[in-house]
Amino acid sequence: MATQSAILLTRPAAQSQRFADALRARVPDVVVVISPLIVPAFLTPDLPSRDWTGVIFSSETAVQAARRIAADGVALPKHAFCVGAQTARIASEAGFEALSAERDGQALLALIRAQSNAGPLLYLCGREARFDLAKALSDGGLETVSAVVYAQNIQPLTAEATDLLQQDTPVLAPVFSPRTGTILAQELARIGARARVHVVAISQAAGAAFPPQDVTTALHPDAPAMLQAVTSRLLDPTPP
């Protein structure tokens, strides 16, 4: 029987631990190494004083930033548009009336256009956001103002992850964003990784930094589909 792959998780620590717990519930003996390649740094921009009709969250980190902003006494709207179910759950726990797009940025754009006919909306985003959601909404006639409330700083692979990647054990690496995929590819080259790494990508863009034969793309761009794709690869008797 082929050696079961180890799992390398590179999301921020809390998200990686949650994914690891869900994966171990399905495959109890799986080896998991957590090595976040990005770490959030929260920023404190001056937000315009407006009568906001809603707030937009395209990540869990944005909700965490919102909680910090609210704790400093800044009033935020209660109605929240969220990219996915997990972000909506975190937003609900933070006291927002959350509505989930259940998928990605384009789905979030469609949800807001369908559900909201009055602005202004406040988009709390990260410095490294790839899609200018505020511009897309404003260009469509729905005034939206963006505020950069966090950055995702790069950090190298840990010593534990580096040791794993220098062995002959095959490695499965779930990748949840194009930026993380690019950073991971750069880190593998930097350390001269010996292990054969197979990427399970949340989207084609997330896996674009790797050869197509080394990538499995989840059926849907969400965490449940990623969990299913990783589980399927683990239980496949052929090595990745």
N, C-alpha and C positions, 0 to 999 in steps of 0.2 A: 504494500500500500504506500502511496506517495506521502511524503512528509507534509503534515498540515502547515499551512502558512501561518506565520506570525502576523499580527496586525500592528501597523504603525499609524497612530492617530496624531494629526498635526493641527487640529483646531485649537482654539483657546481652551484652557484646562477644564472649565466647567462643562462645556459642550462635549469635549472629548470623553470626560468621565461618564457623562450621561449615555453617550453612544456605547462606551465600553460595557456599562452595566446592562444595557439592552441586548448587546451581542452575547454576553456571558449567560444571559437568561436562555438563549437559544443554543449556544455552544459552550458549555461550562468550562471545558479545559483549554479554551483558546488562550494563547499567549498574546498579551496586549502591552504595547509600549506607547506611552503618551509623551509626545515631544512637541509642544506648541511652537509653530513657526511664526506666529504673530501674537502680540500681546496688546490689549487695548490701553490707550492712554487718554484719559478724559480731559476735554477742553472746556473752557468757560467763556464762550462768546457772549457778547452783548446782544440779546434778542430784541428785535423791534417790539415796541409796545403797540399791539394790535388786538382787535377783537376777533381772535382766531375762531374759525368754525370747526376745526379738527386738526389733529396732528398725525403725521405719517411716520411709521416705523418700518424700515426695511431690514432690520436685524434686531436680535436680542440685545446687542450692545447698545443700540440706540435707546432702548427702553431703560437700560441701566443708567445711561446718561440723563435721560429725562427724570429719573428718580432723584438724581443728584441735583439737577436744576430746580426741581420742585422743593427739595429740602432746603435750598437757599432762598426760598420765598418767592420764586417766580411762578406766576399763575400760568398753567397750561390747560388747553381745552380737554374736556373729558372724552370726547369722541376720538377714537384712534383707528386708522386704517393700517393693517399689518400685513406683511408679506406672506406669512404662513401661520400654521396652527400653533407652533411652539412660541413664536414671537407674540401671537395674540394671547396665549395663555399667560406669558410673563407680563404682558401689558395689563391683562385683567387682574392679575395678582397685585399690580401696582396701582389699581384703582381706576383704570381707564375702561371705557365702554368700547371693547375691541371688536373689530370686524376683520376676518382673515381672508386674504386672496387665495390661500391654499397652494401657492406655487412659487412664482418668481416675480421679478420686477415688472415684466410686461403684464402679467396677470394683476399685479397691484395697480398698475396704471389703468387697466380696464375696469377694475373694481371701483376705483375712485371716480372715474368718469361716469360709471353707471349709477353710483350711489349718491354723488354729491353734485349739486348745481349752484352752490354758493361758496365763495371764499371769504377771506383768504385762508389758505391752509398753511400749516407750518410743517416743513419736512426736516426732521432731525436726522442728519446723515453723517457718514464717516468721511474722513479726508480722502480716502482712496476709492470712493464710490465710482464705478465705471459708467453708470447710466444716470444722466441728468434728469431725474424724475420731475423736479420742480419746473424745469424749462419745458418739458413735454406737456405738463399740465397747463402751464401758463400760456403756451403757444396755442393750446386748445380752448382757451378762454376761461380757464379756472385759475384764478390768481393763487400762486403757491410760492412761498418764500423758503429757501433752504438755509439751514444753519449747521455748520460743521461742528459737531459736539464731541467727536472722538477721533483718534487716529489709531491705526493698527500697525504698530512698530514691528519690524522684523527681528527675529532672534534665531540663532543657529540651532541645529540639531543638538540634543543633549548627548552626553557621553554614553548613556545607555542606548539611545537610538543609533548612535554611530557604531557602537559595538555590535548591535544587532545587524546592521547593514554591512558589516565587514565579514559576516559569517555566510555559510552556504545555505542556511534556511531560507526558503522563499518567503517573501514579504508581500502582504496586501496593504495598500495604502489608500484608504478612502480620502477623496479630495472633494471639498465642498465649494470651492470657488476657483476661478481662473488665476487669481493672484496667488493663492496658496499653491496651486499646481506649478506655477512658474518658479516660486521660491523653492519648492521641494525639488524640482529638477535641477536647479542651481546648486542646492545643498548636496544632492547625490553626486554631482560632478565634482564639487569642491572636496568631498571626503574620499572620492574614488571608490564608491560603494561596490562591493563584490556581489552582494545578494541580488538575485533576480527579483525586481520589484514590479508588481502588477498593480496598476492604479484602478480603483473603482471610482468613477467620476460622476458627479451629480448632473453634469451636462457635458455636451461635446466640448464647449469652450473650456470647462474646468480640466479636461484631459488633454488639451491641445498641445501642451509642452512635451508630451510623451509619444513614442511611436504607436500607431494605431493598434498594432498587435499586442501591445502591453496595456491596453485600456479596455475596461468594461464600463459602459455607460448605463446608469440606472434608468429604468423604464419611465420614471417620473422625477422631476427635479425637487424632491423632498426627502426628509429624513427617513420615513418608512420605506420608501423605495430603495434608498441607500442601504438600509439595514438588510432588506431582503436580498439585494445584489451581493453584499459582502457575505451573508450567510450562504448563499448559493455557491459562491466561489470557494468558500471554506469546505463545504460538503462535497464538492466535485472531486472525484478521485484523481483527476489529472492535475499536475502542478500548474500554476499560472505561468 
